[in-house]
Amino acid sequence: MGLSSKKSAFTLIEIILVVLLLSVIAGLTIPNFRNSFRKVKLQNSANNIAYLMRYAQSRAITKGVLVRFEFEHGSGKYWLAEQKNDVIGRDDEAFVKFSNKMGKNFSLPDGLTLGSEGLTILFYPDGNIEKQAVKLCGEVSCLIISTREQRGHVNVFEAEK
């Protein structure tokens, strides 16, 4: 009995076809991943701003002071400030940034813009919030962070196209 040796292997053509097929599939899916990542980045930023606003409302109630959410147009920076104890008024001199980690300057990720009718939103010690809407836009879509729809609540929803 003789041993016959059968060798099986992939041909160069088969390997090239598989690599080509995988390249085409990867090329078709990468744009979808980019859009998905952009949407996640937008949603995450909107949720962070809404969380900061809810914290501002909680702080206003527990400390019994007026709290202000402030942002700069064009820079993408935003922060929280509270009314000084010995000052009455709503001008800039009456507010000071929080002394804890929530008082730092927060920044939007690259590619996102923040816009609103005003530069501030006030949170009152009785739980009320100044009615305002902030539009957060990315390359793909926009979200609205609003205090208008329901008294004392911060809502996040998609902007109409």
C-alpha positions as CSV (number, residue, x, y, z in Angstrom):
1,M,0.0,0.0,0.0
2,G,1.4,3.3,-1.0
3,L,0.6,6.5,0.8
4,S,-0.7,9.1,-1.5
5,S,-0.2,12.6,-0.3
6,K,-3.0,15.0,-1.1
7,K,-2.2,18.6,-0.4
8,S,-5.0,21.1,-0.2
9,A,-4.4,24.8,0.0
10,F,-5.9,28.1,-1.0
11,T,-4.9,29.5,-4.2
12,L,-3.7,33.1,-4.6
13,I,-6.9,34.0,-6.5
14,E,-9.1,32.8,-3.6
15,I,-7.1,34.7,-1.0
16,I,-7.3,37.9,-3.1
17,L,-11.0,37.5,-3.6
18,V,-11.6,37.1,0.1
19,V,-9.5,40.1,0.9
20,L,-11.3,42.1,-1.7
21,L,-14.7,41.1,-0.4
22,L,-13.8,42.0,3.2
23,S,-12.4,45.4,2.0
24,V,-15.7,46.2,0.2
25,I,-17.8,45.2,3.3
26,A,-15.5,47.3,5.5
27,G,-15.8,50.3,3.1
28,L,-19.6,50.1,3.2
29,T,-19.9,49.9,6.9
30,I,-17.3,52.6,8.0
31,P,-19.6,55.6,7.1
32,N,-22.4,54.0,9.2
33,F,-20.1,53.7,12.1
34,R,-19.0,57.4,11.8
35,N,-22.7,58.6,11.8
36,S,-23.5,56.3,14.7
37,F,-20.5,57.6,16.7
38,R,-21.5,61.2,15.9
39,K,-25.1,60.6,17.1
40,V,-23.8,58.9,20.3
41,K,-21.4,61.9,21.0
42,L,-24.3,64.3,20.5
43,Q,-26.7,62.4,22.7
44,N,-24.1,62.0,25.4
45,S,-23.3,65.7,25.4
46,A,-27.0,66.6,25.6
47,N,-27.5,64.2,28.5
48,N,-24.5,65.7,30.3
49,I,-25.9,69.2,29.9
50,A,-29.3,68.0,31.1
51,Y,-27.7,66.3,34.1
52,L,-25.8,69.6,34.9
53,M,-29.1,71.5,34.7
54,R,-30.8,69.0,37.0
55,Y,-28.0,69.4,39.4
56,A,-28.4,73.2,39.3
57,Q,-32.1,72.8,40.1
58,S,-31.3,70.5,43.0
59,R,-28.6,72.8,44.3
60,A,-31.0,75.8,44.1
61,I,-33.5,74.0,46.2
62,T,-31.2,72.6,48.8
63,K,-29.1,75.8,49.3
64,G,-32.0,78.1,48.9
65,V,-30.2,80.3,46.4
66,L,-30.6,81.3,42.8
67,V,-28.5,79.2,40.5
68,R,-27.5,80.1,36.9
69,F,-26.5,77.9,34.0
70,E,-24.3,80.0,31.8
71,F,-22.7,79.4,28.4
72,E,-20.6,81.3,25.9
73,H,-21.8,81.5,22.3
74,G,-19.2,80.1,19.9
75,S,-16.7,78.7,22.4
76,G,-18.7,75.7,23.5
77,K,-18.0,76.4,27.2
78,Y,-20.6,76.3,29.9
79,W,-20.7,76.3,33.7
80,L,-22.8,76.8,36.8
81,A,-22.8,79.8,39.1
82,E,-24.8,80.6,42.2
83,Q,-26.0,83.8,43.7
84,K,-23.7,85.3,46.5
85,N,-25.3,85.3,49.9
86,D,-24.8,89.0,50.5
87,V,-25.8,90.3,47.1
88,I,-29.3,90.8,45.8
89,G,-29.7,91.0,42.0
90,R,-29.3,89.1,38.8
91,D,-26.4,90.8,37.2
92,D,-23.0,89.1,36.7
93,E,-21.5,90.5,39.9
94,A,-24.2,88.8,41.9
95,F,-23.1,85.3,40.9
96,V,-20.0,83.3,41.5
97,K,-19.0,79.9,40.0
98,F,-19.5,76.8,42.2
99,S,-16.6,76.0,44.3
100,N,-16.9,72.2,43.8
101,K,-16.1,70.2,40.7
102,M,-19.5,71.3,39.2
103,G,-18.2,74.8,39.0
104,K,-15.5,74.1,36.4
105,N,-15.8,75.2,32.8
106,F,-17.3,72.3,30.8
107,S,-16.6,72.1,27.1
108,L,-18.4,70.6,24.2
109,P,-16.6,68.0,22.1
110,D,-15.3,69.1,18.7
111,G,-18.0,69.4,16.0
112,L,-20.8,70.3,18.4
113,T,-22.4,73.8,18.8
114,L,-24.6,75.1,21.5
115,G,-27.2,77.8,20.9
116,S,-30.0,79.5,22.8
117,E,-32.2,82.6,23.0
118,G,-30.2,83.8,26.0
119,L,-26.9,83.1,27.6
120,T,-28.2,82.0,31.0
121,I,-30.9,79.8,32.5
122,L,-32.0,80.6,36.1
123,F,-32.9,77.9,38.6
124,Y,-35.0,79.1,41.6
125,P,-35.0,77.9,45.2
126,D,-38.7,76.9,44.9
127,G,-37.8,74.4,42.1
128,N,-38.9,76.5,39.2
129,I,-36.7,76.8,36.1
130,E,-36.6,79.7,33.7
131,K,-38.3,78.6,30.5
132,Q,-35.6,78.3,27.9
133,A,-34.5,75.9,25.2
134,V,-30.9,75.1,24.3
135,K,-30.2,73.7,20.8
136,L,-27.2,71.3,20.6
137,C,-26.2,70.6,17.1
138,G,-23.7,68.2,15.6
139,E,-22.8,67.3,12.0
140,V,-25.7,64.8,11.7
141,S,-28.6,66.2,13.7
142,C,-29.7,68.5,16.5
143,L,-31.1,67.9,20.0
144,I,-33.1,70.3,22.1
145,I,-32.5,70.6,25.9
146,S,-35.6,72.3,27.1
147,T,-37.2,73.6,30.3
148,R,-40.4,74.9,28.6
149,E,-42.5,71.8,28.2
150,Q,-43.0,70.7,31.8
151,R,-42.7,72.9,34.8
152,G,-39.6,72.1,36.8
153,H,-38.3,69.5,34.4
154,V,-35.4,69.4,32.0
155,N,-36.2,67.4,28.8
156,V,-34.0,66.3,25.9
157,F,-35.6,65.6,22.5
158,E,-34.7,65.6,18.8
159,A,-35.1,68.9,17.0
160,E,-37.5,69.1,14.1
161,K,-35.9,69.1,10.7
